[in-house]
Amino acid sequence: MIARLLISPILETRVKQISEILSKENITPNHPDLLYFPYDSKLGIGEARKIKEHFSLKPYSAKGRAVVLEDASALTTEAQNALLKILEEPPEEALILLGAKSESDLLPTVLSRCQIVHLDTDLRGGEPTTYGVGIKDIDKLLEASIEERFEYIEKLKDREELLHAMVSYFRNQLLQMSHDRGTFDKAKLHNFLKELLQAERWTAQNVNTRAILEYLMMVMPSQK
């Protein structure tokens, strides 16, 4: 079974989804086949070895062994690289659940080996994200002039919140294009999503978020 990466900036949202998945698999928090790392765990090369050792053993009573990381963004680069083989070829019936605030917290090689599940948006129902910024806000920005977009950013209290919401919004737009034509040019949308993920990495390095958002407002793709 492919590893699942559960994306949400809110820890409680990730933990709730993890609990629901484990419950469906009849795995309790203290199950002998479960190796569970809470959000404040140290996740270095030693923990990566423990995960590999855990999967080297036969399941005690479940269909397969399970590993949960509430905050996989705490994995060091060395630990992420050490887990690539397990993520690429997990044991039969293995269950791997990785929680993270953002895709930008993990190596591209890790992302490519996971099923990425965004927990913060339900585009089908048009519901707002768990961020303060909703889908309708981003829809309005798409229709606004550059001046109006800059004014919105200037008044915004939590600019990183907008950035995370845009990553979720445009990634889901790209995923929807596999089912219908969508409302964006696919190549432009794909390139803009790369810009957004890079922008998340920049904010983590304390680059001015307002300047980043103003740049994104100028290169944001328009709808067809």
N, C-alpha and C positions, 0 to 999 in steps of 0.2 A: 504494500500500500504506500502510495506517495506521501511524503511528509507534508503536513499542512502548516502554512505560515499565517497566523491570525493577526491581522493588522488593525490596531486601534490605539490612539494616544491615551485612552482611558483604561487603566489597569482593570477596574471592575468589569468592564465590558469583555475584556479578554478572558478573565477568570470565569465569568458566567458561561461563556461559550465553551471553554475547556471542560467545565463541570458537566454541561449538557452532553458533550461528545462522550466523555468517560461514562456517564450514566447509561447512554445508549449501548455502550460496549460492555455494560455490567462490571465496570472496574471502579471499585471504591477507592477513596484517598489512601487507605492503608493496604491496598492490594499488594501481595508479594511480587506480582509481575509488573508493578508500576514503579518507575524511578521519577520522582517529582522534584523539580527545582523551583522554589518560590521566587518572587520578583527580586528579592534582595540577595540572592545567592551569588557567590563568586563563581565565575564560569571561565576557568582557564584551561590549560592543557590537561591538568589532572582530572577535571570534571569530564572532559572529552573522552579520556581513557575509560572513566567509569561508565559512560554511556555505551562505548563499544564493548566493554566487558559485559554489561547488562544484556546486550543483544546477542552475545556469544552463548548465553545459557538458554536452555529449553524452557518454555513457559511452565509455570507451576500449575495453574488451573485455568488461565484465560486462553483464548485462541492464539494469542501472540503476546509478546512483551511490549510494554508501552513506556514512552519517555515524554515528559512534559517540561517545558521551560516557559515560565510565565513571562520572562523578559529575556528573550534571546539576544537582544541588543547588548547585553552584558558579556556575551561571548567575545573573548579576545580574538584577534586575527588568527593567531596560531591555532586556537581551539576550533574556529570555523573551518580552517583548512583541514584539520584533523578529522572533522566529521563529514567531509565531502563524500567519501566512499560509502558511508552508511546512508547518507541522504540519497545518493545515486542508486544504490542497490540495497535497500532495506531488507531485512529478513522477512520471510513469508509471514503474513498476518501481523507484521509490526505496526504499531501506532506511534507516530511521532507528531507532537503538537508543539509548535513554536509560537510564542506570542512576541509581538514587537510593536513599538509605537509607529514605526515607519519602515518602509522598504529600504530607505537610505541607511539604516543602521546595520545592514548586513551586506556581505560581499556579493557581487553579481553572480559568482559561481554558486553561492548558497541559494540565491533567489531562483536561479534557473533549475534547481533540483526540487523545488517546492511548489505545491499548489497554493497560490496566494489568495487569501480570503479577506476582503475588506469588510469589517464589521460595522462601519460607521455610516453607510449609506444604503438606502433602499431606493434605487432609481425607479424601479417598476411602479412603486406607489407614490413617487414624488415626495417622499418624506424628507424632512430636514436631516442633516448629518448630526452627529453627536457634538460637533463643533458648534460654536455660536453662529457660524456662517452656514446658511442653508443653501440648498440647490437653487432656489429662486434668486438668491443674492448673486450667485455666479451667472445665472441666466441673464440677469439685468446687466452685469458687467460686460457680457458678450455683446449686448446691444448698445452699450454706452460709448460715448466719445472718449478719446484719450484723456481729455481734461476732466471729464466726469469720473473716470477710473482713478486718476491721481487724487482727486478730491475725496473719493471714497477711502482710499488708502490713508490719506492724511488724518481723517477723522477716526479711523479704526483703532480700537484699544489694543487688540491682540492680533498683530500682523502675522505671527507664525501660525495662528489658527487658520487664517485665510489660506496660507500656503499649503497646509496639510489638507484642507478641504478641497483645494484645487487639484492636488495629486489624486485624491479619491475620485473626484468628479470626472476628470479627464481620463483616468485609467478605466473607469466604468464605461465611459463613452467608447473607448477603444474596444473593450470587450463586447459591447453591444454590436459593433460593426461586423462581428462574425455571424450575427443572426439576421441583420438587415443592412440596408445601405447606410444608415446613420445620417447625421446632419453635418459631418465634417469631412474634409479631405483626409483620407487615412494616413498618407505619408506625412502631411503637416502635423496631424494629431500625434503621431508616433514621435516625431522630432520634438514637439512641444513637451510631451511627457518626459522625455530625456532631460529637457531644460529644467523641468519642475523638480525631478529627482536630484539633479545637480544643485539646484537652489536649496533644497533641504540640507544637503551636505555643507553648503556655504554657511547657512544659518547656524549649523552645529559648530562652525569654526568662528562664530561671532562676527561674521560679515554683516554689514548694515542691512537689516531685513527690509526696511522701506525702500532702499535703493534697488534691492533684488526684485521686489514686487513691481516697482515702477518699470523696470526693464521687462518683466514678464507681461505687463499690461500692453507694452508696445509690440511684443512678438506673439501675443496670444492669437491662435487661429480663429478665423471667423466661420460662422456656420454657412452652409451652402444656401 
